[in-house]
Amino acid sequence: MALLSDNVITENLGSLEGWGQEGNQIVKQFKFKNFIQSIGFVSKVSMLAERVDHHPDILIQYSKVTITLSTHSEGGLTDKDFNLASEIQKVS
């Protein structure tokens, strides 16, 4: 898996609502009505991540869930990150 160029990263971010780049990762905060909805969302994300063997960092703060994606083995952003982000968008 190859690291993406800055131009490709910018282009890919344009197709993902609410995601932003922070260094060598992409991040989005999702907001829900309550803790139970947050946990339900995290459960869906965990199933997606397990299926593609690419696991995000997840921070749960009651009704907010922050997802951070980076391909740690490559030291930055790859297609894996944007493909998973797109799938996460669909289940949010």
N, C-alpha and C positions, 0 to 999 in steps of 0.2 A: 504494500500500500504506500503510495507516494504522498508526500506533503503537498498541499495545495498552495498555489501562488496567491499573493495578496489580491490580485485582480479576480481570480476565481472565487476566493473567499467573499469578497465584496459582492460579486454577482450572485452567489448562493444565498447570502444574507438577504438580498433583495426579494427573494422568493419565500422567505420565512418571516411571518408576522411576529414582531416583538422580540426577536432574537438579536443579540448584540455580541460583538467580539470583545473579549477581555484578554489581551495578550495572546497566548496560543490556544485559547479555548472559546467556545461560544456558550452563551448563558441566556436563560429566560426565566423570569419569575411568573408563575401561574397563581391566580387567586381563586379561592373557592369560598363557599358559604360557611364552612365549618371544618373541623378536624377530620371528621369521618369522610367527607368528600375528598379532602386532601389525601388521605390514606388510600381511598379507592383509586384515585388517579395514580398514585405511586405504585399500586399493585399492577395496574395496566402497563405502566412504563417498565416495571420489572419483567413482565412477561415478554414484552417487545425486545428488551435488551438481552434477555436470556436466549431468545430465538436467534438473534443475529450475533451472539457472543461479543457484544460491545456494551460496556456498562458505564452509565453516567454517574457523576457525583450528584447526590440528591440531598438537599437540605429542606427539612420540614419545619415550618414555623406556624403551628396551629392551622390557619386557613391559607397560608402561602407555601408554595413549593418551588424551590429554585433548582433548576436542572442545569448542570454544567457538563459540556461534552468536549473531549479532546482525545486524540489517539495517543495515549501515553507511550506506547511502544515506538511510535514514530517521532515523538517530541513536538507534536503540533496537530494541526487540523488536516483531516483527510476526508475522502468521500464518505467513509463510515459515519463520521460525525453528522454530516448534513443529511444523509439518508435516514439516520435514526431520529434526528430532529424533525424531519418531515413526518415520520411515522408518529412521533409524540404529538405533533400538532393535531393529527387526525383523531387521537383519543382524548384530547383535552376538550 
